[in-house]
């Protein structure tokens, strides 16, 4: 959930690395009260809708496409 991600960002000094299923890395960070994700190419997306519960997990909607390296 987004509050857990926010805590991980805070605990890691402002940035929290997240491994993707394909083996890449995203970096989660805060901009004000919004969570942002940075891909390995430097692209940054902001979470616009957080915590959308689904039967197999949770979705966080972002405002841009993030690409693997």
TIVEX-397208 format. One record per residue (C-alpha): residue number from 1; residue in one letter; chain; x, y, z. Coordinates in steps of 0.1 Angstrom, whole numbers, plus 5000, padded with zeros to 4 digits. Layout:
residues N
<NUM,'A','A',<X,Y,Z>>;
...
This chain:
residues 69
<1,'X','A',<5000,5000,5000>>;
<2,'X','A',<5012,5036,4994>>;
<3,'X','A',<5017,5044,5031>>;
<4,'X','A',<5041,5014,5033>>;
<5,'X','A',<5060,5026,5002>>;
<6,'X','A',<5062,5061,5017>>;
<7,'X','A',<5076,5047,5049>>;
<8,'X','A',<5102,5027,5029>>;
<9,'X','A',<5112,5059,5011>>;
<10,'X','A',<5116,5078,5044>>;
<11,'X','A',<5135,5050,5060>>;
<12,'X','A',<5159,5048,5031>>;
<13,'X','A',<5168,5085,5032>>;
<14,'X','A',<5145,5098,5004>>;
<15,'X','A',<5148,5070,4977>>;
<16,'X','A',<5138,5034,4978>>;
<17,'X','A',<5149,5010,4951>>;
<18,'X','A',<5123,4985,4938>>;
<19,'X','A',<5132,4954,4916>>;
<20,'X','A',<5109,4948,4887>>;
<21,'X','A',<5097,4914,4875>>;
<22,'X','A',<5119,4917,4844>>;
<23,'X','A',<5150,4924,4866>>;
<24,'X','A',<5152,4961,4862>>;
<25,'X','A',<5151,4987,4890>>;
<26,'X','A',<5127,5015,4897>>;
<27,'X','A',<5134,5042,4923>>;
<28,'X','A',<5105,5054,4945>>;
<29,'X','A',<5108,5089,4959>>;
<30,'X','A',<5085,5116,4973>>;
<31,'X','A',<5076,5150,4958>>;
<32,'X','A',<5056,5167,4984>>;
<33,'X','A',<5029,5142,4994>>;
<34,'X','A',<5030,5124,4960>>;
<35,'X','A',<5050,5092,4953>>;
<36,'X','A',<5071,5093,4921>>;
<37,'X','A',<5088,5065,4903>>;
<38,'X','A',<5120,5069,4882>>;
<39,'X','A',<5130,5043,4856>>;
<40,'X','A',<5166,5034,4846>>;
<41,'X','A',<5164,5059,4817>>;
<42,'X','A',<5156,5088,4840>>;
<43,'X','A',<5119,5089,4832>>;
<44,'X','A',<5098,5100,4861>>;
<45,'X','A',<5061,5092,4867>>;
<46,'X','A',<5038,5104,4895>>;
<47,'X','A',<5013,5081,4912>>;
<48,'X','A',<4979,5097,4905>>;
<49,'X','A',<4956,5071,4920>>;
<50,'X','A',<4970,5048,4948>>;
<51,'X','A',<4959,5016,4964>>;
<52,'X','A',<4934,5002,4938>>;
<53,'X','A',<4928,4968,4953>>;
<54,'X','A',<4924,4939,4929>>;
<55,'X','A',<4919,4902,4934>>;
<56,'X','A',<4956,4894,4928>>;
<57,'X','A',<4973,4925,4942>>;
<58,'X','A',<4972,4963,4943>>;
<59,'X','A',<4975,4988,4914>>;
<60,'X','A',<4990,5023,4916>>;
<61,'X','A',<4980,5044,4886>>;
<62,'X','A',<5009,5066,4872>>;
<63,'X','A',<5008,5095,4848>>;
<64,'X','A',<5035,5084,4824>>;
<65,'X','A',<5050,5053,4808>>;
<66,'X','A',<5081,5040,4824>>;
<67,'X','A',<5105,5020,4802>>;
<68,'X','A',<5131,4993,4809>>;
<69,'X','A',<5168,5001,4800>>;
